[in-house]
Amino acid sequence: MAMEIIPVTLAGEGEASRPAADRLVSGDPVQHAWNAYSDPAECFHVGHWSSTRGVWRVRYTESELCVLTAGRVELVSDSGTRMCFAKGDAFVVPSGFSGTWAVLEDCTKIYAIYIPRA
């Protein structure tokens, strides 16, 4: 079976959602996710995601590479480490990260997520 290259475009809105009420810290962020690719084992996913402003708690069980294509975000770990990122920045959120994700300016990112098999 021949494998094909898969473009990850920023076209389309994707599926809309909001953070769970028990994780919401402030705001009323609306998020859209569009998955462009998942490998057959469902361990690796690539696509784009966007969100309006707000803050919510996160607990990562996956590792994620994020490349911001618009906006500004701030991640604060439970230990108090604060990191800000803006359009053009790339960063990795490792599995096990716990803290808050704040969208300071409406943002869009391209993501690559790896979920290890149990």
FILUMMI-531225 format. One record per atom (N, C-alpha, C): atom name; x, y, z; residue number from 1. Coordinates in Angstrom, 2 decimals. Layout:
atom;px;py;pz;seq
CA;X;Y;Z;NUM
...
This chain:
atom;px;py;pz;seq
N;0.85;-1.17;0.00;1
CA;0.00;0.00;0.00;1
C;0.89;1.24;0.00;1
N;0.68;2.12;-0.95;2
CA;1.46;3.35;-1.05;2
C;0.98;4.36;-0.02;2
N;1.92;5.01;0.64;3
CA;1.58;6.05;1.61;3
C;1.63;7.39;0.91;3
N;0.71;8.25;1.23;4
CA;0.61;9.57;0.62;4
C;0.95;10.65;1.65;4
N;1.48;11.75;1.15;5
CA;1.74;12.92;1.99;5
C;0.39;13.59;2.30;5
N;0.23;14.05;3.52;6
CA;-1.04;14.64;3.96;6
C;-0.80;16.09;4.34;6
N;-1.39;17.03;3.62;7
CA;-1.23;18.44;3.99;7
C;-2.01;18.76;5.26;7
N;-1.47;19.63;6.08;8
CA;-2.15;20.10;7.28;8
C;-2.48;21.57;7.02;8
N;-3.66;21.80;6.48;9
CA;-4.06;23.16;6.13;9
C;-4.84;23.78;7.26;9
N;-4.97;25.09;7.24;10
CA;-5.75;25.81;8.24;10
C;-7.14;26.11;7.72;10
N;-7.58;25.39;6.69;11
CA;-8.91;25.60;6.14;11
C;-9.95;24.87;6.99;11
N;-11.11;25.45;7.08;12
CA;-12.20;24.81;7.82;12
C;-12.15;25.12;9.30;12
N;-13.29;25.05;9.94;13
CA;-13.39;25.37;11.36;13
C;-13.20;24.17;12.25;13
N;-13.54;22.99;11.81;14
CA;-13.47;21.83;12.67;14
C;-14.64;21.78;13.63;14
N;-14.55;20.86;14.57;15
CA;-15.61;20.64;15.54;15
C;-15.47;21.61;16.71;15
N;-16.58;22.28;17.06;16
CA;-16.56;23.25;18.16;16
C;-16.76;22.56;19.50;16
N;-16.07;23.09;20.53;17
CA;-16.23;22.58;21.89;17
C;-15.85;23.68;22.87;17
N;-16.05;23.39;24.14;18
CA;-15.65;24.28;25.23;18
C;-14.98;23.42;26.29;18
N;-14.10;24.00;27.11;19
CA;-13.53;23.23;28.21;19
C;-14.63;22.76;29.16;19
N;-14.42;21.61;29.78;20
CA;-15.39;21.10;30.76;20
C;-15.56;22.13;31.88;20
N;-16.78;22.25;32.39;21
CA;-17.09;23.25;33.41;21
C;-16.20;23.12;34.64;21
N;-15.83;21.90;35.01;22
CA;-15.00;21.71;36.21;22
C;-13.54;22.08;35.98;22
N;-13.17;22.36;34.73;23
CA;-11.80;22.77;34.42;23
C;-11.69;24.26;34.08;23
N;-12.81;24.89;33.81;24
CA;-12.82;26.30;33.41;24
C;-12.44;27.19;34.59;24
N;-11.46;28.07;34.36;25
CA;-11.01;29.02;35.38;25
C;-11.62;30.39;35.13;25
N;-11.58;30.85;33.86;26
CA;-12.19;32.14;33.52;26
C;-12.51;32.21;32.04;26
N;-13.42;33.10;31.69;27
CA;-13.82;33.29;30.31;27
C;-14.82;32.25;29.86;27
N;-15.10;32.26;28.57;28
CA;-15.99;31.29;27.94;28
C;-15.40;30.93;26.59;28
N;-14.21;30.28;26.60;29
CA;-13.52;30.01;25.33;29
C;-14.26;29.00;24.46;29
N;-14.32;29.32;23.17;30
CA;-14.85;28.40;22.17;30
C;-13.66;27.87;21.40;30
N;-13.56;26.55;21.33;31
CA;-12.43;25.90;20.67;31
C;-12.92;25.15;19.44;31
N;-12.06;25.07;18.43;32
CA;-12.33;24.28;17.24;32
C;-11.11;23.40;16.98;32
N;-11.34;22.13;16.71;33
CA;-10.26;21.20;16.39;33
C;-10.56;20.52;15.06;33
N;-9.54;20.41;14.24;34
CA;-9.66;19.72;12.96;34
C;-8.47;18.79;12.84;34
N;-8.71;17.51;12.93;35
CA;-7.65;16.50;12.85;35
C;-7.40;16.14;11.40;35
N;-6.17;16.34;10.93;36
CA;-5.82;16.05;9.54;36
C;-5.34;14.62;9.36;36
N;-4.77;14.04;10.43;37
CA;-4.18;12.71;10.30;37
C;-4.14;12.00;11.65;37
N;-4.46;10.73;11.65;38
CA;-4.23;9.82;12.77;38
C;-3.63;8.55;12.21;38
N;-2.58;8.05;12.85;39
CA;-1.97;6.82;12.36;39
C;-2.90;5.63;12.66;39
N;-2.68;4.50;11.98;40
CA;-3.57;3.35;12.16;40
C;-3.66;2.86;13.62;40
N;-2.61;3.04;14.41;41
CA;-2.63;2.59;15.80;41
C;-3.30;3.61;16.73;41
N;-3.70;4.77;16.18;42
CA;-4.32;5.85;16.96;42
C;-3.40;6.37;18.07;42
N;-2.09;6.37;17.81;43
CA;-1.11;6.89;18.77;43
C;-0.60;8.28;18.39;43
N;-0.70;8.63;17.11;44
CA;-0.13;9.87;16.60;44
C;-1.20;10.63;15.83;44
N;-1.38;11.91;16.18;45
CA;-2.43;12.73;15.56;45
C;-1.85;14.10;15.20;45
N;-2.28;14.64;14.07;46
CA;-1.83;15.95;13.60;46
C;-3.03;16.71;13.08;46
N;-3.06;18.00;13.38;47
CA;-4.14;18.83;12.88;47
C;-3.97;20.26;13.33;47
N;-5.07;21.00;13.35;48
CA;-5.01;22.36;13.87;48
C;-6.15;22.59;14.83;48
N;-5.93;23.56;15.71;49
CA;-6.85;23.86;16.81;49
C;-6.87;25.37;16.98;49
N;-8.02;25.90;17.37;50
CA;-8.12;27.33;17.65;50
C;-8.99;27.53;18.88;50
N;-8.80;28.68;19.52;51
CA;-9.60;29.00;20.71;51
C;-9.72;30.51;20.86;51
N;-10.87;30.91;21.39;52
CA;-11.04;32.28;21.83;52
C;-10.49;32.38;23.24;52
N;-10.49;33.58;23.79;53
CA;-9.84;33.85;25.09;53
C;-10.51;33.13;26.26;53
N;-9.65;32.72;27.19;54
CA;-10.12;32.06;28.41;54
C;-8.99;31.30;29.07;54
N;-9.25;30.77;30.26;55
CA;-8.26;30.02;31.03;55
C;-8.92;28.74;31.54;55
N;-8.23;27.61;31.42;56
CA;-8.75;26.36;31.93;56
C;-7.60;25.47;32.42;56
N;-7.93;24.53;33.29;57
CA;-6.97;23.58;33.83;57
C;-6.73;22.47;32.81;57
N;-5.48;22.02;32.72;58
CA;-5.13;20.91;31.83;58
C;-4.32;19.87;32.59;58
N;-4.45;18.62;32.17;59
CA;-3.65;17.49;32.67;59
C;-3.31;16.63;31.46;59
N;-2.08;16.70;31.01;60
CA;-1.68;16.01;29.79;60
C;-1.31;14.55;30.05;60
N;-1.97;13.65;29.34;61
CA;-1.59;12.24;29.34;61
C;-0.89;11.89;28.03;61
N;-0.82;12.85;27.13;62
CA;-0.16;12.72;25.84;62
C;0.96;13.75;25.78;62
N;1.85;13.62;24.80;63
CA;2.86;14.65;24.53;63
C;2.41;15.39;23.28;63
N;2.56;16.72;23.29;64
CA;2.06;17.52;22.18;64
C;3.08;18.57;21.74;64
N;3.34;18.60;20.44;65
CA;4.10;19.67;19.82;65
C;3.09;20.69;19.33;65
N;3.27;21.95;19.72;66
CA;2.39;23.04;19.32;66
C;3.18;24.07;18.52;66
N;2.64;24.53;17.41;67
CA;3.21;25.62;16.63;67
C;2.11;26.67;16.49;67
N;2.28;27.80;17.17;68
CA;1.25;28.85;17.12;68
C;1.32;29.57;15.79;68
N;0.18;29.66;15.12;69
CA;0.11;30.38;13.84;69
C;-0.61;31.72;14.01;69
N;-1.21;31.93;15.19;70
CA;-1.87;33.21;15.50;70
C;-2.07;33.29;17.00;70
N;-2.07;34.52;17.53;71
CA;-2.44;34.76;18.92;71
C;-1.32;34.60;19.93;71
N;-1.74;34.60;21.22;72
CA;-0.79;34.45;22.34;72
C;-1.42;33.55;23.39;72
N;-0.58;32.69;23.99;73
CA;-1.02;31.81;25.07;73
C;-0.02;31.86;26.21;73
N;-0.49;31.45;27.40;74
CA;0.38;31.34;28.56;74
C;0.05;30.02;29.25;74
N;1.09;29.23;29.53;75
CA;0.92;28.00;30.29;75
C;1.60;28.17;31.63;75
N;0.92;27.77;32.69;76
CA;1.47;27.87;34.04;76
C;1.36;26.48;34.66;76
N;2.50;25.92;35.05;77
CA;2.49;24.59;35.67;77
C;1.99;24.68;37.10;77
N;1.60;23.55;37.66;78
CA;1.16;23.51;39.05;78
C;2.26;23.97;40.00;78
N;3.52;23.85;39.58;79
CA;4.64;24.30;40.42;79
C;4.92;25.79;40.27;79
N;4.19;26.47;39.35;80
CA;4.33;27.92;39.20;80
C;5.17;28.38;38.04;80
N;5.76;27.47;37.27;81
CA;6.53;27.87;36.09;81
C;5.58;28.44;35.05;81
N;5.89;29.66;34.58;82
CA;5.03;30.39;33.65;82
C;5.77;30.57;32.34;82
N;5.13;30.18;31.22;83
CA;5.74;30.36;29.90;83
C;4.70;30.96;28.97;83
N;5.12;32.00;28.21;84
CA;4.25;32.65;27.24;84
C;4.75;32.36;25.84;84
N;3.82;32.20;24.91;85
CA;4.15;31.92;23.53;85
C;3.26;32.76;22.62;85
N;3.81;33.14;21.46;86
CA;3.08;33.97;20.50;86
C;3.24;33.39;19.09;86
N;2.52;33.98;18.15;87
CA;2.56;33.55;16.75;87
C;4.00;33.29;16.33;87
N;4.22;32.11;15.74;88
CA;5.54;31.73;15.25;88
C;6.33;30.88;16.23;88
N;5.91;30.84;17.50;89
CA;6.60;30.03;18.50;89
C;6.18;28.57;18.41;89
N;7.12;27.69;18.74;90
CA;6.86;26.25;18.81;90
C;7.28;25.78;20.19;90
N;6.52;24.85;20.76;91
CA;6.84;24.33;22.08;91
C;6.24;22.94;22.25;91
N;6.78;22.20;23.22;92
CA;6.29;20.85;23.52;92
C;5.69;20.85;24.92;92
N;4.50;20.29;25.04;93
CA;3.89;20.05;26.34;93
C;4.04;18.55;26.59;93
N;4.88;18.16;27.56;94
CA;5.12;16.73;27.77;94
C;3.98;16.05;28.52;94
N;3.87;14.76;28.30;95
CA;2.93;13.95;29.07;95
C;3.24;14.13;30.55;95
N;2.20;14.32;31.35;96
CA;2.38;14.54;32.78;96
C;2.27;16.00;33.18;96
N;2.31;16.93;32.21;97
CA;2.16;18.35;32.54;97
C;0.77;18.59;33.13;97
N;0.72;19.36;34.20;98
CA;-0.53;19.74;34.82;98
C;-0.45;21.21;35.21;98
N;-1.49;21.96;34.90;99
CA;-1.49;23.38;35.21;99
C;-2.64;24.07;34.52;99
N;-2.40;25.31;34.06;100
CA;-3.44;26.04;33.33;100
C;-2.94;26.43;31.94;100
N;-3.90;26.51;31.05;101
CA;-3.68;26.97;29.67;101
C;-4.52;28.22;29.54;101
N;-3.89;29.35;29.21;102
CA;-4.61;30.62;29.06;102
C;-4.44;31.12;27.63;102
N;-5.53;31.42;26.98;103
CA;-5.49;32.08;25.67;103
C;-5.63;33.57;25.95;103
N;-4.53;34.31;25.72;104
CA;-4.50;35.76;25.98;104
C;-5.01;36.56;24.79;104
N;-4.78;36.04;23.58;105
CA;-5.32;36.58;22.32;105
C;-5.81;35.38;21.53;105
N;-6.99;35.49;20.92;106
CA;-7.51;34.37;20.14;106
C;-6.37;33.73;19.36;106
N;-6.29;32.40;19.40;107
CA;-5.12;31.74;18.83;107
C;-5.50;30.57;17.94;107
N;-4.52;30.19;17.14;108
CA;-4.60;29.00;16.30;108
C;-3.25;28.30;16.39;108
N;-3.27;26.98;16.44;109
CA;-2.02;26.23;16.46;109
C;-2.14;25.02;15.56;109
N;-1.00;24.58;15.07;110
CA;-0.87;23.27;14.45;110
C;-0.32;22.36;15.54;110
N;-0.90;21.18;15.67;111
CA;-0.46;20.26;16.71;111
C;-0.02;18.92;16.15;111
N;0.86;18.28;16.89;112
CA;1.23;16.88;16.67;112
C;1.20;16.24;18.04;112
N;0.34;15.25;18.21;113
CA;0.13;14.61;19.52;113
C;0.56;13.16;19.43;113
N;1.32;12.73;20.46;114
CA;1.69;11.33;20.59;114
C;1.09;10.80;21.88;114
N;0.30;9.73;21.75;115
CA;-0.32;9.07;22.90;115
C;0.28;7.66;22.99;115
N;1.09;7.40;24.01;116
CA;1.67;6.06;24.11;116
C;0.61;5.00;24.35;116
N;0.85;3.83;23.83;117
CA;-0.06;2.71;24.09;117
C;0.01;2.32;25.56;117
N;-1.13;1.92;26.10;118
CA;-1.18;1.53;27.52;118
C;-0.44;0.23;27.76;118
